[in-house]
Amino acid sequence: MATLYSKIEQEMDCPKEIVIWNYWDHEHIVGTHYKHYESVRIRAEKDNWCFSERYVKLPFIKFMLTTRNFAYLESPFLMKSFHIGKMGLVLEQDFHFKDIGQDRCLVTLENRIEVPGAFKFLEPFFKKMTTRWFYATWNEDHPMRLRRWKVWKLGFRDFTGIDYINQKTAKPAGRESENRLYPIELPVPKSTRIRQEGYTRPFSESIEVGYELPPLP
């Protein structure tokens, strides 16, 4: 057997906890990443782990397939994820999170997959495919993470909103610079039946809504 390997690094203008929340918010997958995912179903989830099924379109190959994914947060600095395909291949991913300054972090992703030794020559293609997938989804998640961090500093809470906006009162002085640490609280609260029956993209076609960002490398 041989191991195909790739490593990707990217900085983000928010704390690592926001990025971790984003990876564990499974409901956004079929909306934000509608070009890549058709449906997601959580089979089991508790505390720091999740087992899910995803109907996904791979880059370059251009066909849909079902994968089973098991992910767990080993620490606030490391998330491990295993994608199991129908052919028995297992894509193992290590996500490393590191704070590199105020409101900034570094994400390092290591991808590994074991294949018969004769297929070691596919490693350049594997690196290209995993890099394209990483940046395609990263670009789509980027504005969501920045908005999440911005409204969190204003006092936002899930399913509650921002208190002074709800009450239609003036913004308290200094609220935007409030030093609220973002907690890692898993599982992330759900608003759909993604656990019971799965969550499928409601439209066959869609348009992108949000901020236009310059493409990342």
C-alpha positions in Angstrom: 0.0 0.0 0.0 1.0 3.6 -0.5 -0.2 6.9 1.1 -1.2 9.9 -1.0 -0.6 13.1 1.0 -1.3 16.8 0.7 -1.0 19.7 3.1 -2.8 23.1 2.8 -2.5 26.2 5.0 -4.6 29.3 5.1 -5.1 32.2 7.5 -8.4 33.6 8.7 -9.4 36.9 10.2 -11.3 35.5 13.1 -10.5 33.3 16.2 -10.1 29.5 15.6 -13.3 28.9 17.5 -15.4 30.5 14.8 -13.8 28.2 12.2 -14.5 25.2 14.4 -18.1 26.3 14.7 -18.3 26.6 10.9 -17.0 23.0 10.4 -19.6 21.6 12.9 -22.5 23.6 11.5 -23.7 20.8 9.2 -26.9 22.5 8.2 -25.2 25.2 6.1 -23.5 22.6 3.8 -26.4 22.2 1.3 -27.0 25.9 1.2 -23.6 27.7 1.3 -21.9 24.8 -0.5 -24.8 24.0 -2.9 -22.4 23.5 -5.8 -20.7 20.6 -4.0 -23.3 18.9 -1.8 -26.8 17.6 -2.5 -27.9 16.4 0.9 -26.6 15.7 4.4 -27.9 13.5 7.2 -26.6 13.2 10.7 -26.8 9.5 11.8 -25.4 10.1 15.3 -23.8 13.0 17.2 -22.8 13.7 20.7 -20.3 16.0 22.5 -17.2 16.2 20.4 -18.1 13.7 17.5 -20.5 13.3 14.6 -21.3 10.5 12.2 -23.0 11.7 9.0 -23.8 10.8 5.4 -23.3 13.2 2.5 -24.2 13.2 -1.2 -21.3 15.1 -2.7 -19.8 16.1 -6.1 -16.1 15.7 -6.3 -13.9 18.3 -8.1 -12.6 17.3 -11.6 -14.4 14.0 -11.6 -17.9 15.6 -11.9 -20.1 12.8 -10.6 -22.1 12.5 -7.4 -21.4 9.9 -4.7 -22.4 9.1 -1.2 -19.8 9.2 1.6 -20.0 8.5 5.3 -18.1 10.8 7.5 -16.9 10.5 11.1 -15.4 13.6 12.7 -14.3 14.3 16.2 -12.7 17.3 17.9 -9.7 15.9 19.7 -8.8 19.3 21.3 -9.4 23.0 20.6 -6.4 22.7 18.3 -7.1 19.5 16.3 -10.1 18.0 14.5 -9.9 14.6 12.8 -12.2 13.6 10.0 -12.7 10.3 8.1 -14.6 10.1 4.8 -15.5 6.6 3.8 -16.5 5.9 0.2 -18.4 3.0 -1.4 -15.1 1.6 -2.8 -13.7 1.2 0.7 -11.2 4.0 0.4 -10.9 6.2 3.5 -9.8 9.9 3.2 -8.3 10.9 6.6 -8.1 14.6 7.4 -6.3 16.4 10.2 -7.4 20.0 10.8 -4.9 21.9 12.9 -6.1 25.3 14.4 -3.7 27.9 15.8 -4.3 31.4 17.0 -1.7 33.8 15.4 -2.8 37.1 16.8 -5.8 39.1 17.9 -8.9 37.9 16.0 -6.8 35.8 13.6 -5.9 32.1 13.2 -4.1 29.7 11.0 -5.8 26.5 9.6 -3.6 23.7 8.4 -5.2 20.7 6.7 -3.4 17.4 6.1 -5.1 14.9 3.8 -4.1 11.2 3.6 -5.5 8.2 1.7 -4.1 4.7 1.4 -4.1 3.2 -2.1 -2.5 0.1 -3.7 1.2 0.9 -4.3 0.8 0.9 -8.0 -1.4 4.1 -7.7 1.3 6.2 -5.9 1.7 8.1 -9.2 -1.7 9.7 -8.6 -0.3 11.8 -5.7 0.0 15.0 -7.9 -3.6 14.7 -8.9 -4.6 14.0 -5.3 -2.9 17.2 -4.2 -4.6 19.2 -6.9 -8.0 17.8 -6.2 -7.8 18.3 -2.4 -6.4 21.8 -2.8 -9.2 22.8 -5.2 -11.9 21.4 -2.9 -10.4 23.2 0.1 -10.3 26.6 -1.5 -13.7 26.2 -3.2 -15.4 25.6 0.2 -13.1 28.0 2.0 -14.1 30.9 -0.2 -17.8 30.1 0.3 -17.4 29.9 4.1 -15.2 33.0 4.4 -17.9 35.7 4.5 -20.0 33.6 6.9 -17.2 33.3 9.4 -16.5 37.1 9.3 -20.2 37.9 9.8 -20.4 35.4 12.6 -17.5 37.0 14.4 -18.7 40.6 13.8 -22.3 40.0 15.2 -20.9 37.9 18.1 -18.9 40.9 19.2 -22.2 42.9 19.0 -23.8 40.5 21.5 -25.4 38.0 19.1 -26.6 34.6 20.4 -28.1 31.7 18.4 -31.9 31.7 18.2 -32.0 34.9 20.2 -30.3 37.6 18.1 -28.9 40.8 19.5 -30.7 42.2 22.6 -30.7 45.9 21.9 -31.8 45.3 18.3 -34.6 43.1 19.5 -35.6 45.7 22.0 -35.3 48.5 19.4 -33.0 50.5 21.7 -29.8 52.4 21.0 -26.6 50.4 20.7 -24.7 50.4 24.0 -21.4 52.4 23.9 -18.4 50.2 23.1 -20.5 47.1 22.3 -18.7 46.4 19.0 -15.3 46.2 20.7 -16.7 44.0 23.5 -14.2 41.2 24.4 -16.5 38.2 24.2 -14.6 35.0 23.8 -16.3 32.6 21.5 -17.0 29.2 23.2 -16.8 25.8 21.6 -20.1 24.2 22.4 -20.9 20.9 20.6 -23.1 19.7 19.1 -24.1 22.9 17.3 -27.9 23.6 17.8 -30.1 22.6 14.9 -33.1 24.2 13.3 -34.0 21.4 10.8 -34.6 17.7 11.0 -31.1 16.9 9.8 -30.7 14.3 12.5 -34.0 12.5 11.8 -34.5 12.5 8.1 -31.6 14.5 6.6 -31.5 17.9 4.9 -31.6 18.1 1.1 -30.9 21.2 -1.0 -34.4 22.6 -1.8 -33.7 23.8 -5.3 -31.9 22.2 -8.3 -30.4 25.5 -9.2 -29.5 28.6 -7.1 -27.6 31.8 -7.2 -24.9 33.0 -4.9 -25.9 35.6 -2.3 -23.4 37.5 -0.2 -20.2 39.3 -0.5 -17.9 39.1 -3.5 -14.4 38.0 -2.4 -11.1 38.0 -4.3 -10.2 34.4 -5.2 -7.7 32.7 -2.9 -4.8 30.7 -4.5 
